Structure formats: C-alpha cells, structure tokens
Amino acid sequence: MNPPTPDLSQEASTRPSATRPFTLREGSAAGSSGLAALAARLLTRRQMLRRMCAGFGMVGLGALLGPQSLLAAAGRGPHFTPRAKRVIFLFLNGGPSHVDTFDPKHALRKYEGQQPAGDLYKKTKGTGFMPSPLEFRRCGSSGIDVSETLPNLGQIIDDCCVIRSMQTDVPNHEPALLEIHTGNIQPIRPSMGAWLLYGLGTENQNLPGYVVLRPTPKIVVGPALWSNSFLPAEFQAASVITSDMQVDKLLANVRNPSLTSEEQRDQLDLLGRLNAIHLNKRRGDAELEGQIQAMETAFHMQSKAMKTFDISREPEHLRNLYGDTPFARSCLLARRLVEDGVRFVTVYYVSDDNQPWDTHANHDERHRKLCLDGDQAAAALIADLKQRGLLDDTLVIWGGEFGRTPYAEVRENDKEKQKPGRDHHHTAFSMLLAGGGVKGGMVYGATDELGMNVVENPVHVHDFHATILHLLGLDHERLTYRYAGRDLRLTDVHGRVVREIIA
C-alpha cells in the first residue's frame, strides 16, 4: 500500500517561499555531488540540508529511483487512486451547436419562426426558432441520439458520455474561453493543464508535461488559455504550431548543429551550477527555476521528441483513419504525445478563421463541413486509444466554450442575402467525454424542449473542472496554491464532482 499523499494545500503553506513551492527538475543530472560541495561552501549546514532535501540534492536520487518516486518525495501526486492519468482536450473554437450534435429538439419545428420569450442575455435579431435540418440516429447499444453529421462518433458512442446540461457564465468568446480553460472569466488564473501538472507532476523526463497543438497562432485570447499564471513557470504549456508537420518545423532549433550530446551535457551542467548560485541569491526565483527546467527539458527532447513528434512513423492506413487535415494530424500527434508520457494535451480546432465553429451565418452548411473533419479525427483518436489499451486511463474531451442558440440569427448588414446562423448560447450546451474512468454509453443532464435552458442535472464549468480533477485523483478543494495571501484553486470557491458519470 502506498503511503498517504500529503495535502497539497498544507504542503504549499509550509514551504520556504510564501508564493511558490519548491520544484524538482526531473532528470536534470546536474551533478549532485558537485552541487553539494558548492552548497557546502555557500550555505550553512542547516541550509544545505534543507535544500538538499527539497531541491537540487534530490536530482541524483531521482535518477536512480525514477520520476514518480521523486514526485512522492516532493509531496506531489494524487490524493486518491486516479481513474485517468492523462487528458486530451479536443477544443472546437467558437462553440459547436448542441441542437445539431447530441441534443435533438423536435419541438423546434413546432415553434419555428416564433421569437424566444423570457429574459435573454441579448435581444435576438433573427427570425425566431430554427429547427435543425439534420437527422438524429440512435447509435450503439446504448441508443444515444447522435446527429447524422457525426457518423464516426456515433459508431463509438458506447465508449462516450454525453453531458447535455453544460452551463457557463457569459456568452462572449473571450470570457467563456477563459472560463472553460482557467475557471475564471478574466486572464488572471492558471489553466487546467497547468493545475494538473502542478498537482501530479510529469510522467516523463524527455518531453514537456503539458503541450498545446494549434495550426495557427491566431487564437482568440491566445496564450492566457494555457498559461501557468501565478504557478511556477515550469507548469507553463509548450505551444506547438502544427501547420507544418515536419519535425524540424514543429520544434525549431531542437538539434544543436555544432555540439555533441556529451558536450551539451557538460555545458548544461556548468550552467546548472552557475544558475544554482544565482537562484540561491534570489531566494528561489520561480521564473529562473522555470528557465532552468526549460533548458533541461529542451536537452532531453533532442533524443525523444524527434521520434514522438514524427507522425510519419505511423502506418499509412492509420494516418488515413484520422484524415489528412491540420486537426486530424494534430489528433494523431496528441495520441503519440500521451503514449510517450505527456500529461495534458490540448488540440485546438482552428483554421484560417480563428473561430471556425462560430457559425453566425450560413450555419447549416458550415456545420456540416466542420463536422466532416471534427467527427472523423475525434472518433479515430478514441478508437486508436482503445485499441492500444490507453483509453481506460486517458480522458478525451470534445467540445467548445459554449453552444449555439436554438433560434436563428441574421446579421443586420445583409438580411436579404445571408443564410441564417446561430448566435452564442451559454445557458445550455453539450460536451462529449470518453475514457478516463467515465461511464460509456451514457447521457447526463437534460435541457428543455427547445434547448434553451438546463432542466435536469446542471453541470457548470466549475463542476466540469472538479470532475476532471477527480478523475485524475485530485480533490479540487485540496489542490491549492498560496498566492497574494490566499489559497487559490482551479474551481475558486465552487464546483461539485459529477459522480454520476464516473464508472
């Protein structure tokens, strides 16, 4: 039986710095004996022992015992037995329509053309309720309704859980994007991936623990969505532009053209000793320690990343299964990353339009085209993970920042020519989850007959985050970090674990 894991909230409050924990750089091989001798000359005996127990001195032991033992010594790790070890978030920028994917609303035909009543977030400028033109089919042995535009997800729906009762606070892209990623509508908090990396550490020594894949730098909000914020810099995501899948393009300057690996190791060891002196004088500066960690990771990536990031190593039939689009290739790369120990991967569905799922006009046609790509790649990823025995402990999430209105939107500047779209909708939308300890073949929550509001088992974004943390063995109320005099967490002061969807 493993010893109980210390409460991270208590552990953080007793560290030497009031604003950051000690962090351990796995696999740094900075030469523990040389560092110990250096520390002996610069520090008192008590200081040296304290730092050796919680910092650089553990590196040599970590190399012998492995990274997970090092995490246990640092007080990081799950609070209880996890169901999942890693997460892939397939993020559909702009927000897919729930009434055209997983939440059929036949009553929309009955009320077609009627204007919605009640207190709307903003006045509608459209032609009233707009039914979906799509056929919904009962799929799998579970008989879950899935739109005809998602035939591949329909085939593996028995491995998936559909949450129909998602809610967020604001139907504007920037705050909604921030909330689904960080739990706050302002760009001031760490992302979910950064929190998971802080709580659990990394599973590998040669790759970043948190990776963002995006085909273009043009993403609404941008780096604040995967920021470490006030958490130490080592928990920041590594962002990779996937427009060109050649490894040298994905990972610029990953190869050193003039130094051998041994020469680089000697150089980095020297730099590590100099940085140790620098770090000691600055009482463990978080940004400096993050830079040290980044250099170590970059060094180890030279051997491992060149293989992991090379999707051409996959057989042609498997690449064809995913498809040949930027999103499809990123999904395949995401599988390779988690297979090699990356803790959290976000794949952004972005094209020339930085919010392709934001279908304010010509919704019906655009939705069909988007689903051709988003459906095939996502289903292939889930099936591929399952075939490899990875789905049980890999949580896959498919969805966006909110849904689309059940009623039409027609932009004022082109009412006669423009085909109707759907506006932002935050009071009810759907998310799909697969693997990672989630019940398959299940629908959770319900909306009213028109898809306007949640009427059964609401799941706020805070509840969503609490549940994801729980699946990875973390208590969202205990995963805290002291900053600015307060113990902060991903779910702030909210959140409940949706235990009903956990297998």
NUPANU-283533 format. One record per residue (C-alpha): residue in three letters; x, z, y. Coordinates in steps of 0.2 Angstrom, whole numbers, plus 2048, in hexadecimal, padded with zeros to 3 digits. Each point is the difference from the previous one (the first is absolute). Layout:
<atoms>
ALAXZY ...
</atoms>
This chain:
<atoms>
MET800800800 ASN8077FC811 PRO80280E80D PRO7F380080E THR8047F580F PRO80180A810 ASP7F37FE80D LEU8077F380C SER7F780880F GLN8098107FC GLU8107F87FC ALA8017F6810 SER7FD80F80B THR8108097F9 ARG80C7F2802 PRO80E80280D SER7F87F380C ALA7EF804807 THR7FB7EE801 ARG8077F87F0 PRO8058047EE PHE8117FE7F9 THR8017EF7F7 LEU80A7FB7F1 ARG8077EF7FF GLU7FF7FB7EE GLY80F7F67F9 SER80A80180F ALA8108057F6 ALA808805810 GLY80D80A7F7 SER7FA8127FE SER8118087FD GLY8077F8810 LEU7F180580A ALA8018127FA ALA812801805 LEU7FB7F9811 ALA7F280C802 ALA80B80E7FB ARG80B7FC80F LEU7F27FE80D LEU7F380D7FA THR7FF8127FC ARG7FF8047ED ARG7ED804802 GLN7FD7F0809 MET8097F67F4 LEU7F68087F1 ARG7F07FD809 ARG8037EE803 MET8077FD7EF CYS7F08077F9 ALA7F57F580B GLY80A7F1805 PHE80F7F67FD GLY80780B7F2 MET7F27FC7F4 VAL8047ED800 GLY80D8027F2 LEU7F480A7F6 GLY7F27F4803 ALA80B7F27F9 LEU8018097F0 LEU7EF8077FE GLY7F67F1808 PRO7F57FE80F GLN7F18097F9 SER80A8107FD LEU8077FF812 LEU7EE7FF807 ALA7FB80F7F6 ALA80F80A807 ALA7FB7FA812 GLY7EE8077FD ARG7F87EE801 GLY7F57FA7F2 PRO7EE8017FB HIS7F580F801 PHE7F87FD7F0 THR8017F37F2 PRO7FD7EF808 ARG7F57F27FA ALA80A7F2809 LYS8127FE805 ARG7FF7F280C VAL7F57F680B ILE7FD7EE805 PHE7F57FE80F LEU7F97EE801 PHE7FB800812 LEU7F47F3807 ASN8037FF812 GLY7F07FF80A GLY7F48077F4 PRO7F77F77F2 SER7ED800800 HIS7F880D7F4 VAL7F07F77FE ASP8097F07FA THR80C8097F4 PHE7FA80F7F6 ASP7F0806809 PRO7F17F37FE LYS7F280380C HIS7F17F57FB ALA7F580880D LEU80A7F680D ARG7F67F17FC LYS7F080A803 TYR805805811 GLU80A7F0805 GLY8007FD812 GLN7FA811805 GLN80B80A80C PRO8078117F9 ALA7F880F807 GLY807811804 ASP810806809 LEU80D7F27FE TYR812803805 LYS7FE7F080B LYS7F17F5804 THR7FF7F17F4 LYS8027EF807 GLY7FA7F67F1 THR7F17FA7F7 GLY7FB80F7F6 PHE8038047EE MET8097F37F6 PRO7FF8007ED SER80F7FB7F6 PRO7FE7EF7F9 LEU80A8057F1 GLU7FB8047EE PHE8048117F9 ARG8038017ED ARG80080F7F5 CYS8128017F9 GLY8088087F2 SER7F980C7F4 SER7FC80C80E GLY7F57F3809 ILE807802811 ASP7F97F480D VAL80E7F5806 SER7FF7F180C GLU8037EE7F9 THR80F7FF80C LEU80980D7F6 PRO7FF7F97EE ASN8118067FB LEU7FD812806 GLY7EF7FF7F7 GLN8097FC7EF ILE80B811802 ILE7F280A808 ASP80080C7F2 ASP811806805 CYS7FA803812 CYS7F680C80A VAL7F67FA80F ILE7FD80C80E ARG7F17FA80A SER7FE80E80C MET8107FF80A GLN7FF806812 THR80D80080F ASP7FE806812 VAL8027F180B PRO7FB7ED7FD ASN80F7FA80A HIS80F7F97F7 GLU80E80A808 PRO7F98127FD ALA7F87FB7F0 LEU8117F97FA LEU809810805 GLU7F380B7F8 ILE8007F77EF HIS814801800 THR803810809 GLY7F080B800 ASN8007FF813 ILE7F97F380D GLN80F80280B PRO8127FA7FB ILE8078127FF ARG8008047ED PRO80A7FB7F1 SER7F97F37F4 MET7F98047EF GLY80F7F87F8 ALA80C80B80A TRP7F68107FB LEU8017FB7EE LEU8127FD801 TYR803811809 GLY7F68097F3 LEU8067F87F0 GLY8117F8804 THR8067F07F9 GLU8007FA7EE ASN8107F6802 GLN811800808 ASN8027EE804 LEU7F07FA809 PRO7F680780E GLY7F280C7FB TYR7F47F880C VAL7FF7ED803 VAL7F47F680B LEU7FE7ED7FC ARG7F97F580D PRO8027ED802 THR801801813 PRO80580D80D LYS7EF7FD809 ILE7F680F7FA VAL7F480980B VAL807811805 GLY8107FC7F6 PRO80D80C7FB ALA7F6810805 LEU7F67FC7F0 TRP80F8047F5 SER80980C80B ASN8088107FB SER7FB807811 PHE806812801 LEU8058017ED PRO8137FD7FE ALA8067EE802 GLU8047FE7ED PHE7ED7FF7FD GLN7FE7F180B ALA7FA7F07F6 ALA80C7F17FE SER7F67F1807 VAL8037EF7F8 ILE7FB7F0807 THR7FA7F57F1 SER7FE7EF808 ASP80F7FA7F7 MET8028077EE GLN8137FC7FE VAL8088117FE ASP80D7FD80D LYS7F27FD80C LEU7F680F7FB LEU80F80B801 ALA80B7FA80E ASN8128057FF VAL7FE8097EF ARG8107F97FA ASN811804808 PRO80A7F0801 SER811808802 LEU8018117F7 THR7FE8047ED SER7F480D7FA GLU80F80C7FE GLU8067FD811 GLN7EF803807 ARG7FE8107F6 ASP810807808 GLN7FB7FB811 LEU7EF8087FE ASP8088107F9 LEU80B80180F LEU7F17FD80C GLY7F680D7F6 ARG80D80D804 LEU8017FC812 ASN7ED800801 ALA8008117F8 ILE80B80780E HIS7F57F780C LEU7F08067F8 ASN8068127FF LYS804800813 ARG7EE7FB803 ARG7F780C7F5 GLY7FA7F37F4 ASP7F97F380B ALA7F27F77F7 GLU8047EF807 LEU8128017FB GLU7FC8057EF GLY7F47F27FE GLN80D7F4805 ILE80C8077F3 GLN7F37FE7F3 ALA7FC7EE806 MET8137FC7FD GLU8008077EF THR7F07F77FB ALA8077F0807 PHE8108027F6 HIS7F68037F0 MET7F47F1803 GLN80E7F47FF SER8008017ED LYS7EE8047FD ALA7F67F880D MET8077EE7FD LYS7F78017EF THR7F0809805 PHE7FC7F580F ASP8037F07F6 ILE7EF7FB7FA SER8077F07F9 ARG80680A7F2 GLU7ED8017FA PRO7FA7F37F4 GLU7F77F1807 HIS7F08047F8 LEU7FF811807 ARG8047FA812 ASN7F27F37FD LEU7F580F7FB TYR802808811 GLY8007F080A ASP80B7F780C THR7FC808811 PRO80980D80B PHE7F380D7FB ALA8027FC7ED ARG813800801 SER800810809 CYS7F48087F2 LEU80C7FA7F3 LEU80F808809 ALA7F6810802 ARG7FF8017ED ARG8127FD7FE LEU80480E80E VAL7F580D7F7 GLU8077FC7EF ASP811803807 GLY7FB811808 VAL7F97FD811 ARG7F480E804 PHE7F47F780C VAL7FE7EE804 THR7F47F880D VAL7FC7EE7FF TYR7F87F9810 TYR7F57F17FF VAL8057F7810 SER8017EE804 ASP8027F6810 ASP7F180A806 ASN806812800 GLN7EF8067FB PRO7FA7F37F4 TRP7F180A7F9 ASP7FA803812 THR7F27F37FE HIS7F7801811 ALA7FB7ED7FE ASN7FC7F57F1 HIS80080F7F5 ASP7F97F87F0 GLU80D7F27FF ARG80F80B805 HIS7FB80D7F4 ARG8007F47F1 LYS8117FA804 LEU808811803 CYS7F98067EF LEU8077F17F6 ASP811808804 GLY7FD812801 ASP7F68007F0 GLN80C7F77F5 ALA810809805 ALA7F8812800 ALA7F87FD7EF ALA8117F97F9 LEU80980F806 ILE7F480C7F8 ALA8007F77F0 ASP8137FE800 LEU802813803 LYS7F58047F2 GLN8087F47F4 ARG811808804 GLY7F98127FD LEU802804813 LEU7EE800806 ASP7FC8127F9 ASP80C80780C THR8007F380E LEU7F280180D VAL7FA7EF807 ILE7F6800810 TRP7F77F1806 GLY7F7800811 GLY801800813 GLU7FE80C80F PHE7ED7FE800 GLY7F27F47FB ARG7F57F3809 THR7EF801807 PRO7F17FC7F5 TYR7F97F7810 ALA8077F0808 GLU80B7FE80F VAL8017F180B ARG80D7FF80E GLU7F87FD811 ASN80C7F2804 ASP7FA7F47F3 LYS7EF8057FA GLU7FA7EE7FC LYS8107FA7F6 GLN8068107F8 LYS7FB8057EE PRO7FC813800 GLY80C80D7FB ARG8008127FC ASP80680E80C HIS80A8107FC HIS7F680D7F6 HIS8078127FE THR7F180A7FA ALA8007F87EE PHE80C7F67F7 SER8087FD7EF MET8118037F8 LEU8067FC7EE LEU80C80B7F6 ALA8087FD7F0 GLY80B80A7F4 GLY80980F805 GLY7F480D7F8 VAL7F17F8808 LYS7F07FD7F5 GLY7FE7EE7FC GLY7EF7F77FF MET7F980C80D VAL7F77FE811 TYR80080F80B GLY7F580380F ALA7F27F5807 THR7FA7F9811 ASP7EE7FD806 GLU7F67F07FB LEU8087F680E GLY8128067FF MET800809811 ASN8038127FB VAL80680B7F2 VAL7F28097F7 GLU8098077F1 ASN8118087FD PRO8097FC811 VAL8127FE7FF HIS809801811 VAL8127FA802 HIS8068127FF ASP7F78027EF PHE8087F07FB HIS811806804 ALA7FD8117F8 THR7FB7F87F0 ILE8107F4800 LEU80B80F803 HIS7F78097F2 LEU8037F27F4 LEU812801803 GLY8018137FD LEU7FF806812 ASP7F480C808 HIS7FC7F9811 GLU7FE811807 ARG8128057FA LEU8097F0805 THR805806811 TYR80E7FE80D ARG80380B80E TYR8017F7810 ALA7FD806812 GLY7FB8117FA ARG7F37FA7F4 ASP7FF7FC7ED LEU7FA7EE800 ARG7FA7F67F2 LEU7F97EF7FC THR7EE8057FF ASP80180C810 VAL7F380D7FE HIS7F47F57F5 GLY7FF7F87F0 ARG7F98037EE VAL8067FA7F0 VAL7F37F47F8 ARG8028077EF GLU7F17F67F9 ILE80B7F07FF ILE80F8087F8 ALA8017FD7ED 
</atoms>
